[in-house]
Amino acid sequence: MEKQPVIALDFAEFQEAEHFLNQFAEPLYVKVGMELFYQNGPSMLYQLKEKGHRIFLDLKLHDIPTTVRKAMKGLASLEVDLVNVHAAGGQAMMEAAREGLAQGASGVKRPSIIAVTQLTSTSEHQMRSEQNIQTTLIDSVVHYASLAKKSGMDGVVCSPKECKAIESAIGEPFIRLTPGIRPAGGDLHDQVRIASPKEAQQLGSTAIVVGRAITQSEDPVQAYYDIKKEWSGLE
Ligand code: C5P
């Protein structure tokens, strides 16, 4: 399968997302997050699917196992390609998420499911002082990745800088989807643990998520193809 960067459609209005997507001549892999989903509802997903786009529904579920199981059953029926939870919700919650997905996906392909380890906007200092996790950030990420694997997750969300350690601890196949991607010299915005598309490729990301570096670019189509080329190792 051709390597496509996943574009984060972080827009408040679906019309803005449509306007953005209309600039592209080909179907894309898009990420629908809380901002777009909560304000526009599930029907917009069908419109994206009609245009041939693949969808990562990034709602990062984190609740008691029963609630997550039922929510995932509903999300599976939306026929998206990828969903996620927070690994911090624990093994029982992740197992319930997978069960719910399998229940909801009867007759359709089960979406893949991945777990967020530590958000790429979190620094080690913050993790220690705010979450009171007294280890290194990389240890925490690898710990959550191992728990995710044990709980039946198809992979994790992490920073490119953590991919090698996860690969050594867990092996393949295991999705290592990495946000926090910034072309060299690009604005960091609120991200902390960042890497360029080329670094992400070299460090072992299996998929990259890119938002503002494309959506807020003066020429989003050019920015997308530049990032795609760099990410595919063609540069
Ligand atoms: O604009 P930017 O490229 O920073 O957008 C990254 C996207 O990835 C955002 O939609 C954000 O919610 C999401 N994300 C992240 N870090 C994670 C998980 C998801 O930045 N660990």
Boltz pocket constraint, residues with backbone or C-beta under 6 A from the ligand:
constraints:
  - pocket:
      binder: B
      contacts: [[A, 8], [A, 10], [A, 33], [A, 116], [A, 118], [A, 119], [A, 120], [A, 121], [A, 157], [A, 158], [A, 179], [A, 180], [A, 181], [A, 188], [A, 189], [A, 191], [A, 209], [A, 210], [A, 211], [A, 212], [A, 213]]
      max_distance: 6.0
